[in-house]
Amino acid sequence: MVLLPHSSMFGNMIVPLAFCRTILQPEINKCTSIYASGLTSSGVYPIWLKERFQFTYVYCDMDLVSTQKGWTTIQRRMNGEVNFERWWDDYVRGFGNPSSEYWLGLENIRRLSRQTAYANNGLGAIYTQDPEVAFNLEDWDGVKAFVQYTNFRLNSKAPKYFLNVNGLNEASNFSISLIYMSEFSTPDRDNDYQDRHCASDHKSGWWFHYCDEANLNGPYPKYKQEMTRKNIYWHRWHTVNPSNTALRFVSMELYHGMVEP
Ligand SMILES: [Ca+2]
């Protein structure tokens, strides 16, 4: 097998040449497209970011239990090997490794949330369709839950990456948590709506509003630790598992429809 080295924001990766010929095409711009091309195994794939005019590697989740197949992972925690206590520039650029734990980066996520153009009004205007978003959670007891919303959007102009999530999907098996409608904060950037500095207090970059709604980028918990606001946090987890055990696995994934302009 001929191997071709590729460099990316995540460092050097070795990818089979035949795979590159198949996949490195600008129309492959979401995991949904990769799944539709016949590659139906979960794994790391390159996708084309239209507005950045470049490829980036992501983990495509082809196994998520859903009627839609091919979810693009933008955040994943699974073993604590990557430090998520980072400053603003890292959260904008992205960090980690898509085959393990990573944060895709606010700029990439913003572009990804605008990948699916659905209409041209004849005057050159392109509208974009918001992707769906899934939050997948599993604690150290093996208890799982997921929350899905039909609309995920990062503000395309404001520099604070204002998040707007709405449309709680009825398929969700867990109650709503208040992560919607917030600007992004990091330990060196306080954009929350409190006198305190949530991101500094909770050692994380996140869309903090009142500090204590959710924090999937918080410090990775030790085995069987109790969930607190000082580790990976999701409000009212005790309603899912009365033991309130800390989360060992979390991921955020986007689903894009196949509509093209
Ligand atoms: Ca504040």
Boltz pocket constraint, residues with backbone or C-beta under 6 A from the ligand:
constraints:
  - pocket:
      binder: B
      contacts: [[A, 190], [A, 191], [A, 192], [A, 193], [A, 194], [A, 195], [A, 196], [A, 197], [A, 198]]
      max_distance: 6.0
